[in-house]
């Protein structure tokens, strides 16, 4: 597993960042309510993706990314 992080941006939303391509594929396939908000690239290659997640899906996000919500 690569660099993953989850943090709260408001009472109703979380943000998640991942560099793991397998995790990104799972999100795109099975978590349509996770909204892609940013892509981070280096030398033209995407190295990380940031998602906006409803707080109601916090448990799913923690399980999927393998990290707890940062304070």
C-alpha positions as a Markdown table, in Angstrom:
| # | Residue | x | y | z |
|---|---|---|---|---|
| 1 | Unk | 0.0 | 0.0 | 0.0 |
| 2 | Unk | 1.3 | 3.4 | -0.9 |
| 3 | Unk | 0.8 | 6.9 | 0.6 |
| 4 | Unk | -2.8 | 7.2 | 1.7 |
| 5 | Unk | -4.4 | 9.9 | 3.9 |
| 6 | Unk | -7.9 | 10.9 | 5.0 |
| 7 | Unk | -8.8 | 14.3 | 6.6 |
| 8 | Unk | -12.0 | 16.1 | 7.5 |
| 9 | Unk | -12.8 | 19.4 | 5.6 |
| 10 | Unk | -16.3 | 20.0 | 7.0 |
| 11 | Unk | -18.9 | 18.2 | 9.2 |
| 12 | Unk | -20.4 | 16.6 | 6.1 |
| 13 | Unk | -17.3 | 15.8 | 4.0 |
| 14 | Unk | -13.9 | 14.1 | 4.1 |
| 15 | Unk | -11.0 | 14.3 | 1.7 |
| 16 | Unk | -8.8 | 11.4 | 0.8 |
| 17 | Unk | -5.5 | 11.2 | -1.0 |
| 18 | Unk | -4.0 | 8.0 | -2.5 |
| 19 | Unk | -1.0 | 7.2 | -4.6 |
| 20 | Unk | -2.1 | 3.5 | -4.9 |
| 21 | Unk | -3.3 | 2.7 | -8.4 |
| 22 | Unk | -5.2 | -0.4 | -7.2 |
| 23 | Unk | -7.1 | 1.6 | -4.6 |
| 24 | Unk | -7.9 | 4.3 | -7.3 |
| 25 | Unk | -9.3 | 1.6 | -9.5 |
| 26 | Unk | -11.5 | 0.2 | -6.7 |
| 27 | Unk | -12.9 | 3.6 | -6.0 |
| 28 | Unk | -13.7 | 4.3 | -9.7 |
| 29 | Unk | -15.4 | 0.8 | -10.0 |
| 30 | Unk | -17.3 | 0.6 | -6.7 |
| 31 | Unk | -17.6 | 4.0 | -5.0 |
| 32 | Unk | -19.4 | 6.3 | -7.3 |
| 33 | Unk | -20.1 | 8.7 | -4.4 |
| 34 | Unk | -16.4 | 9.4 | -4.0 |
| 35 | Unk | -15.8 | 12.5 | -6.1 |
| 36 | Unk | -12.5 | 13.0 | -7.8 |
| 37 | Unk | -11.4 | 16.6 | -7.1 |
| 38 | Unk | -7.7 | 16.6 | -8.0 |
| 39 | Unk | -4.9 | 14.7 | -9.8 |
| 40 | Unk | -1.3 | 15.2 | -8.9 |
| 41 | Unk | 1.3 | 14.6 | -11.7 |
| 42 | Unk | 5.0 | 14.5 | -12.0 |
| 43 | Unk | 6.7 | 14.5 | -15.4 |
| 44 | Unk | 3.3 | 14.0 | -17.1 |
| 45 | Unk | 2.5 | 10.8 | -15.1 |
| 46 | Unk | -0.3 | 10.9 | -12.4 |
| 47 | Unk | 1.2 | 10.0 | -9.1 |
| 48 | Unk | -1.8 | 10.8 | -6.7 |
| 49 | Unk | -5.5 | 11.4 | -6.7 |
| 50 | Unk | -7.6 | 13.3 | -4.2 |
| 51 | Unk | -11.3 | 12.4 | -3.6 |
| 52 | Unk | -14.1 | 14.2 | -1.7 |
| 53 | Unk | -16.1 | 11.7 | 0.4 |
| 54 | Unk | -19.4 | 12.0 | 2.2 |
| 55 | Unk | -18.9 | 11.7 | 6.0 |
| 56 | Unk | -21.5 | 9.0 | 6.0 |
| 57 | Unk | -19.0 | 6.8 | 4.1 |
| 58 | Unk | -16.2 | 7.4 | 6.6 |
| 59 | Unk | -16.0 | 3.7 | 7.7 |
| 60 | Unk | -15.8 | 2.5 | 4.0 |
| 61 | Unk | -13.0 | 5.1 | 3.3 |
| 62 | Unk | -11.0 | 4.0 | 6.4 |
| 63 | Unk | -11.3 | 0.3 | 5.4 |
| 64 | Unk | -10.4 | 1.0 | 1.8 |
| 65 | Unk | -7.4 | 3.2 | 2.4 |
| 66 | Unk | -6.2 | 1.5 | 5.6 |
| 67 | Unk | -5.7 | 4.7 | 7.5 |
| 68 | Unk | -7.6 | 6.7 | 10.1 |
| 69 | Unk | -8.9 | 10.3 | 9.7 |
| 70 | Unk | -6.2 | 12.8 | 10.5 |
| 71 | Unk | -7.0 | 15.4 | 13.1 |
